Structure formats: C-alpha cells, structure tokens
Amino acid sequence: MPNKEKLLLKLFQERIPKNFTKQELDTLMIHCGCRKLQGGRGSGIRFYHDKTGRILAFDGPHPGKELYPYQIRMVRKFLADIGEYTEDI
C-alpha cells in the first residue's frame, strides 16, 4: 500500500495525473486525518476532516475508477486548505 508521501507526490505532480484512483484517494484521505462519510447520492464521494471540520464532496467517476481532472483539482485545493500539502513534500 502506498504511503502518504508517495500519494501526495503523485497527486501534486506538475501534470494532473490521469491514473489517480478512488482507492488511492481513500488511502490518502485516511492518512490525512479524514473520515469517509456514508450516505448521499449513489456515486457520491465525501470526506470529513476531523481537525478543521471541512468536507470534500463530489460525484465519483464512473464507469472507471480514475478521478477526473476537475476532481483532482478539488482534492489538491482541499488538502492544501487543511494544511496537509506544502511545497516541501
């Protein structure tokens, strides 16, 4: 299983990755202190950050498992906003 630093490097590489999966997102968010929330719409993805109370929510990609570029940008912004990503990584 990839560690937090490897997943952050993959997510924040200069070009938006086209192969970042929902499973990798789940793993990364857990490492960043987030809980996956249940409920909502069928393909919805939601994470709650315990320390800040912020929520990341969007419809999951389908039919594939790879996140779309706009979803990657949302995740990047969320992680930067909650302090889990800095340029030092």
Contacts in CASP RR format, 6 or more apart in sequence:
PFRMAT RR
TARGET T0000
AUTHOR 0000-0000-0000
METHOD contacts of the structure
MODEL  1
MPNKEKLLLKLFQERIPKNFTKQELDTLMIHCGCRKLQGGRGSGIRFYHD
KTGRILAFDGPHPGKELYPYQIRMVRKFLADIGEYTEDI
1 27 0 8 1.000
2 10 0 8 1.000
2 24 0 8 1.000
2 27 0 8 1.000
3 31 0 8 1.000
4 28 0 8 1.000
4 31 0 8 1.000
4 32 0 8 1.000
5 89 0 8 1.000
7 24 0 8 1.000
7 27 0 8 1.000
7 28 0 8 1.000
7 31 0 8 1.000
8 28 0 8 1.000
8 79 0 8 1.000
8 84 0 8 1.000
8 85 0 8 1.000
8 89 0 8 1.000
9 89 0 8 1.000
10 17 0 8 1.000
10 20 0 8 1.000
10 24 0 8 1.000
11 17 0 8 1.000
11 20 0 8 1.000
11 28 0 8 1.000
11 72 0 8 1.000
11 75 0 8 1.000
11 76 0 8 1.000
11 79 0 8 1.000
12 76 0 8 1.000
12 85 0 8 1.000
12 89 0 8 1.000
16 69 0 8 1.000
16 72 0 8 1.000
16 73 0 8 1.000
17 72 0 8 1.000
18 66 0 8 1.000
18 69 0 8 1.000
19 66 0 8 1.000
20 66 0 8 1.000
20 67 0 8 1.000
20 72 0 8 1.000
21 65 0 8 1.000
21 66 0 8 1.000
21 67 0 8 1.000
22 45 0 8 1.000
22 60 0 8 1.000
22 61 0 8 1.000
22 65 0 8 1.000
22 67 0 8 1.000
23 65 0 8 1.000
25 45 0 8 1.000
25 67 0 8 1.000
25 75 0 8 1.000
26 36 0 8 1.000
29 36 0 8 1.000
29 47 0 8 1.000
29 56 0 8 1.000
30 36 0 8 1.000
32 49 0 8 1.000
32 79 0 8 1.000
32 82 0 8 1.000
32 84 0 8 1.000
33 49 0 8 1.000
33 50 0 8 1.000
33 51 0 8 1.000
34 47 0 8 1.000
34 48 0 8 1.000
34 49 0 8 1.000
34 50 0 8 1.000
34 56 0 8 1.000
35 47 0 8 1.000
35 48 0 8 1.000
35 50 0 8 1.000
36 45 0 8 1.000
36 46 0 8 1.000
36 47 0 8 1.000
37 46 0 8 1.000
37 47 0 8 1.000
37 48 0 8 1.000
37 55 0 8 1.000
39 46 0 8 1.000
40 46 0 8 1.000
41 59 0 8 1.000
43 59 0 8 1.000
43 60 0 8 1.000
43 61 0 8 1.000
43 62 0 8 1.000
44 57 0 8 1.000
44 58 0 8 1.000
44 59 0 8 1.000
44 60 0 8 1.000
45 56 0 8 1.000
45 57 0 8 1.000
45 58 0 8 1.000
45 59 0 8 1.000
45 60 0 8 1.000
46 55 0 8 1.000
46 56 0 8 1.000
46 57 0 8 1.000
47 55 0 8 1.000
47 56 0 8 1.000
47 57 0 8 1.000
47 78 0 8 1.000
48 54 0 8 1.000
48 55 0 8 1.000
49 55 0 8 1.000
49 56 0 8 1.000
49 78 0 8 1.000
49 82 0 8 1.000
51 82 0 8 1.000
52 81 0 8 1.000
52 82 0 8 1.000
54 78 0 8 1.000
54 81 0 8 1.000
54 82 0 8 1.000
56 74 0 8 1.000
56 75 0 8 1.000
56 78 0 8 1.000
58 71 0 8 1.000
58 74 0 8 1.000
60 67 0 8 1.000
60 71 0 8 1.000
61 67 0 8 1.000
61 68 0 8 1.000
61 71 0 8 1.000
67 75 0 8 1.000
76 85 0 8 1.000
79 85 0 8 1.000
END
